[in-house]
Amino acid sequence: MKKYLIVGAGFSGAVVAERLAAKEDCKIMVIDERKHIGGNCYSERDKNTDVMVHAYGPHIFNTSNKEVWDYINQFCEMIPFINRVKTIYKDQVYSMPINLHTINQFFQKRLSPKEAEEFIREISNKDIENPQNFEEQAMKFIGKDLYKAFFYGYTKKQWGCEPSELPASILKRLPVRFNYDDNYYSNIYQGIPKDGYTAIFEKMLSHPNIEIRLNTRFDSGFDIDKYSHIYYTGPIDAFFNFKYGRLSYRTVYFERGEDLGDYQGNAVINYADAKTPYTRIHEHKHFTPWEKHEKTVFFKEYSKETNEGEDPYYPKRLKDDMCKLEKYQKNVYKLTNFTFLGRLATYRYLNMDQVIEEALKLFD
């Protein structure tokens, strides 16, 4: 009987473990250095308020891939949820992503969809033909005023550097709509698991042939000889003991607050002003509107560089990082019984649905 080792109990590792256990007669060991399964998608009940909290920040499941949607729904009841993000700039509340309401409110106009599209074309920077960075992409896309209001300060706080130092590709994920649609996502399927994300992982990893060991670090001293194959979902630079240097990530930390009733009236509110030290506040009871709670819990989210021992969130992928990554990848190609997958092992920003899709394709 084959034995597999899976390093990491987030979605990448859990999908591969579930598929292997369902389709093969094998034994699977899943290890994770954290004290829980689920990776950054881990959720738990807040002790004081009983609100279901996304411990590492908000996770709204959204995808247009029906295979991924059908797969995840095997392990949970997914309740439809529309993420309507608001952003505060100079004490005014606006809708995000930028839509017709945002444009009309910001410029104090009453433009029709066609008029708004033409207006944005007029104020965008037409001199930038091939944007080389985030700032140029934004100026070409929406012009100086909207960029300075909604992206400059927020981006500088989130990434810890001038937007002109970031690649243009980051902004390509942010839509502008010329109607009043304030749904933050444009994917077909959107929802929140009724019983939280941790319950999904518990079901995915419930097969008797899957063993889970938490608080277990994978390093050079780990005995791998008894395993037919190892699926590694941890940081690629850590696997090679940082021999080419650390890849840079941004991480986040949270300041918890508690109140009675409703604190801010919305699940997520961004703070675009550079002077506000946090990037956003999320109030988790709004992610589960089917539940009723007298108390509420909210979190102010701060962004910082990732230091040793901290959880990496967003790969920065700056020029120096990509040079290091290329060296690490050449070392990966030399390994015969390892597969690297997921956000950390491939040093890419991936949403939950993309992680699941990649793991399913890998198994197939």
Sequence and secondary structure as in RCSB ss.txt:
>XXXX:A:sequence
MKKYLIVGAGFSGAVVAERLAAKEDCKIMVIDERKHIGGNCYSERDKNTDVMVHAYGPHIFNTSNKEVWDYINQF
CEMIPFINRVKTIYKDQVYSMPINLHTINQFFQKRLSPKEAEEFIREISNKDIENPQNFEEQAMKFIGKDLYKAF
FYGYTKKQWGCEPSELPASILKRLPVRFNYDDNYYSNIYQGIPKDGYTAIFEKMLSHPNIEIRLNTRFDSGFDID
KYSHIYYTGPIDAFFNFKYGRLSYRTVYFERGEDLGDYQGNAVINYADAKTPYTRIHEHKHFTPWEKHEKTVFFK
EYSKETNEGEDPYYPKRLKDDMCKLEKYQKNVYKLTNFTFLGRLATYRYLNMDQVIEEALKLFD
>XXXX:A:secstr
 EEEEEE  SHHHHHHHHHHHHHSSEEEEEE SSSSSSGGG EEE TTT  EEETTS   EEES HHHHHHHTTS
S EEE    EEEEETTEEEEES  HHHHHHHHT    HHHHHHHHHHHS TT SS  SHHHHHHHHHHHHHHIII
IIHHHHHHHSS GGGS GGGGGGS   SSS   S   SEEEEETT HHHHHHHHT STTEEEE S    TTS  T
T SEEEE S HHHHTTTTT    EEEEEEEEEEEES SSSSSEEEE  TTSSSSEEEEGGGG TTS  SEEEEEE
EEEEE  TTS   EE   HHHHHHHHHHHHHHHT SSEEE SHHHHT    HHHHHHHHHHHH 
